[in-house]
Amino acid sequence: MATKKQRVDQAAKLYEDFTGGQADSYEQVKMPRVDVAILVGEVEAIAYNTVRDGKPQRYLHKFDKSAQPRFAVSHDGKTLLIIDGNFTFTERGITDHE
């Protein structure tokens, strides 16, 4: 099992490969603990904004049917979850697998 430092280093490399920028700092984010959720449906697409190579970018990824993750929400309706799916986030962004 990887240490926390190894996981942070792996995340930093993924960030740098995707954005083309240096991961010179990071912010710890408290991840909500979800022990009960309901499945709502399948995710057909995801839209996101980021900075890549120093320029603001907008992305819209439409999942192949075979790669679609499932959409779930916590019991209190405050945490959205994208789970499962046959994809990876890489230096190219979201990449579907067949």
N, C-alpha and C positions, 0 to 999 in steps of 0.2 A: 504494500500500500504506500502511495506517495505521501511524503510529508507535506505540511502546509506550505513551506517555502517552495517545494517542487511544484505544487499546484499553482501558486502565485506566479512562478516563473513561466509555467506553461500558459497561463492566462495572458501574461504580458506578451509572450511571443505571438499568440493568436491575435491579440490586439495590434501589435506592430505589423504583422503580416497583412492584416486586413486594412488598417488605416494608413500604413506607410509612415506613421509617426512614432515617436519614442514613447514608451510607457515608463515615464520617469517618476510617476507616483501612482498610488492607487488609494481608493476609498473603501473601507470596509462597509459593507451593506448588511444590515440585519435581515436575514431571510426569514420570512414568516413560516411558522410551522403549521402545516396543514395536515391534520390527521383524518378529516372527513371532507370529501368533495363529491360533487355530482357531475357526471358526464353530461355535457350539453350537446356536443356534436363534433364534426370534423372541421379542421382548419383548412380552408381552401387557399388562403393567401395571407400574407403578412406585409404590412407597410411600415417602414421605419426610416428615420432621419439620422444622419451621422456626419462626421467630418472625415474625408478620405483624401489623402495627399494634400492636406491643408485647405480643402474646399468643401463647403457644405454639399451633401448629397442626399437625395431621396431615393429610396429603393422600394420596389413592390415585387415580392416573390410570390408567384403562383405555384403552389405545390402540385406535382404530378399526383394523380389519384393514388398511385401505389406508395407515395411518400408522405401522404397527409397525416399530420399528427392529430391527436384528439384534443378537444377543448373542454376544460373542466373549470368549475368555480368552487371556492370554499363554501362551507355550509352557511357562513354569514354573508356571503356575496361580496367580500372585500378583497379577495385574492383570486386573480385569474391565472390559470395554469395551461400551458401547452405541453402535452405529454406524449410519449411514444413517438411514432413517426419514423420514417426511413430516410433520414437526412443527416447532414453534418454541417456545422458552421466552419468555414475554411477561409483562407485568404481571399477567396472569390465571393464570400458571403455564404448564403444558404445554398447548399448543394444537395439536390435530391439523389437518392440511390434507387436503383430498380431492383 
